């Protein structure tokens, strides 16, 4: 598989890469775990991304489109390429903050 399509929800924290967030790292982790819990109870991923994600992709429900290997940071890429379409990752930490990744294709 050379390309996947994924969406994500990103919660940045003060000090994370490119962050303008004022929340602490602990607050960001608690927030992403809360969103993970909402997803496990049937919440809509795209709706949560629009409401909570700190990434500009949140406006489009977190959709990042198709990407190949080497285009995302390693932790993110590993998660996206290891899932099947329809699956949502556990919490992933990158230099940008905490992510939930949904493989969409």
C-alpha positions in Angstrom: 0.0 0.0 0.0 1.6 3.2 -1.1 -1.0 5.7 0.0 -3.7 6.0 2.7 -6.3 8.6 3.5 -6.8 9.7 7.1 -8.4 12.3 9.3 -7.2 13.4 12.6 -8.0 15.4 15.7 -5.1 17.3 17.1 -4.9 18.9 20.5 -1.8 21.1 20.9 -0.3 22.4 24.1 1.9 25.2 25.2 5.3 24.5 23.8 4.4 21.9 21.2 5.5 22.6 17.6 3.8 25.5 15.9 1.4 25.7 18.8 -0.5 28.8 19.8 -2.4 26.8 22.5 -2.4 27.9 26.1 -3.4 24.5 27.6 -0.8 22.5 29.4 0.4 19.1 28.1 -1.6 17.4 30.9 -4.8 19.3 29.9 -4.2 18.4 26.2 -3.8 14.7 27.1 -7.0 14.8 29.3 -8.8 16.5 26.5 -7.8 14.0 23.8 -8.7 11.1 26.2 -12.1 12.7 26.7 -12.6 12.8 22.9 -11.4 9.2 22.6 -14.1 8.3 25.1 -16.8 10.1 23.2 -15.8 8.3 20.0 -16.0 4.9 21.8 -19.6 5.9 22.7 -20.5 6.5 19.1 -19.7 10.2 18.6 -19.0 11.4 15.0 -15.3 11.8 14.3 -15.7 14.6 11.8 -18.0 16.5 14.1 -15.5 16.2 17.0 -12.7 17.3 14.7 -14.6 20.4 13.6 -15.4 21.3 17.2 -12.1 20.6 18.9 -9.1 20.0 16.6 -6.3 22.6 16.7 -5.3 21.7 13.1 -6.7 23.7 10.2 -7.9 20.4 8.8 -10.5 20.4 11.6 -12.6 22.7 9.4 -13.0 19.8 7.0 -13.7 17.2 9.7 -10.0 16.5 10.2 -9.6 15.2 6.6 -5.9 15.2 5.5 -6.6 13.6 2.1 -4.3 10.9 0.7 -0.7 10.7 1.6 2.2 8.4 1.1 5.1 7.2 3.3 7.5 10.0 4.3 4.9 12.8 4.2 3.9 12.7 7.8 5.9 12.6 11.0 6.9 9.0 11.8 4.6 8.4 14.7 1.6 9.6 12.7 2.6 7.7 9.6 3.1 4.4 11.5 -0.4 4.6 13.0 -2.1 5.5 9.7 -0.4 2.8 7.7 -1.0 0.1 10.4 -4.8 0.5 10.5 -7.6 -0.7 8.3 -10.1 1.8 6.8 -12.7 2.6 9.5 -10.3 2.2 12.4 -9.3 4.9 14.9 -6.0 4.9 16.6 -5.2 5.1 20.2 -3.8 8.5 21.4 -0.6 9.3 19.5 1.9 11.9 20.6 4.0 13.9 18.1 6.0 17.1 18.4 2.7 18.9 17.4 0.7 17.5 20.3 -1.8 14.6 20.8 -3.7 13.1 17.9 -6.5 10.6 17.3 -6.1 9.3 13.7 -9.0 7.8 11.7 -8.0 5.8 8.6 -10.6 6.5 6.0 -9.2 4.8 2.9 
